[in-house]
Amino acid sequence: MSAVTIRNLSEETHRALKVRAAKHGRSMEAELRAILESAVRPKTRLGTALAEFGREMGGVELPTNRDDSPLEPATFE
């Protein structure tokens, strides 16, 4: 596991992190890990979210192109 050091953190931010960690029943270090994890690794990837949205909207049939001929634009009705 890697380690990160954060310097020059304001007292206000430090206090707010302590409060937030206490609300979640975690140590400040665990709270910081959770914050960083959610910021850089979203739970849902964009492609997955778009596919789910498409299914919720009833799906969309898109033409496939097996040769190099141009395709007609998709229509969404």
C-alpha positions as CSV (number, residue, x, y, z in Angstrom):
1,M,0.0,0.0,0.0
2,S,1.1,3.5,-0.7
3,A,1.2,6.4,1.7
4,V,0.4,10.0,1.2
5,T,1.3,13.0,3.3
6,I,-0.9,16.1,3.2
7,R,0.9,19.3,4.3
8,N,-0.5,22.8,5.0
9,L,-4.0,21.6,5.8
10,S,-5.9,24.4,7.5
11,E,-7.2,24.0,11.0
12,E,-10.7,24.5,9.8
13,T,-10.4,21.7,7.3
14,H,-8.7,19.4,9.9
15,R,-11.6,20.1,12.3
16,A,-14.2,19.4,9.6
17,L,-12.6,16.1,8.7
18,K,-12.6,15.1,12.4
19,V,-16.3,15.9,12.6
20,R,-17.1,14.1,9.4
21,A,-15.1,11.0,10.4
22,A,-16.9,10.9,13.8
23,K,-20.3,11.1,12.1
24,H,-19.4,8.1,10.0
25,G,-17.8,6.2,12.9
26,R,-14.4,6.1,11.3
27,S,-10.9,7.3,12.1
28,M,-9.8,10.4,10.3
29,E,-7.4,8.3,8.2
30,A,-10.2,6.0,7.2
31,E,-12.5,9.0,6.3
32,L,-9.8,10.5,4.1
33,R,-9.4,7.1,2.3
34,A,-13.1,7.0,1.7
35,I,-13.2,10.6,0.4
36,L,-10.3,10.0,-2.0
37,E,-11.6,6.6,-3.1
38,S,-15.0,8.1,-4.0
39,A,-13.4,11.1,-5.7
40,V,-11.2,9.1,-8.1
41,R,-13.0,5.8,-8.4
42,P,-16.7,6.4,-9.0
43,K,-19.0,3.5,-8.2
44,T,-20.5,3.5,-11.6
45,R,-18.5,3.8,-14.8
46,L,-19.9,6.1,-17.5
47,G,-20.5,3.3,-20.0
48,T,-22.3,1.2,-17.4
49,A,-24.5,4.2,-16.4
50,L,-25.3,4.9,-20.1
51,A,-26.2,1.3,-20.8
52,E,-28.4,1.2,-17.7
53,F,-30.1,4.4,-18.8
54,G,-30.7,3.0,-22.3
55,R,-32.3,-0.1,-20.8
56,E,-34.6,2.0,-18.6
57,M,-35.7,3.9,-21.6
58,G,-36.7,0.8,-23.5
59,G,-33.5,0.2,-25.4
60,V,-32.3,1.5,-28.7
61,E,-31.6,-0.5,-31.9
62,L,-28.5,0.8,-33.5
63,P,-27.5,-0.4,-37.0
64,T,-24.3,-2.2,-37.4
65,N,-21.9,-1.6,-40.3
66,R,-20.1,-4.7,-41.6
67,D,-18.5,-2.9,-44.6
68,D,-17.3,0.7,-45.1
69,S,-20.6,2.1,-46.4
70,P,-22.0,5.1,-44.5
71,L,-24.7,4.5,-41.9
72,E,-27.9,6.4,-41.6
73,P,-28.1,8.4,-38.4
74,A,-29.9,6.8,-35.5
75,T,-33.4,8.1,-34.7
76,F,-34.8,8.3,-31.2
77,E,-38.6,8.4,-31.1
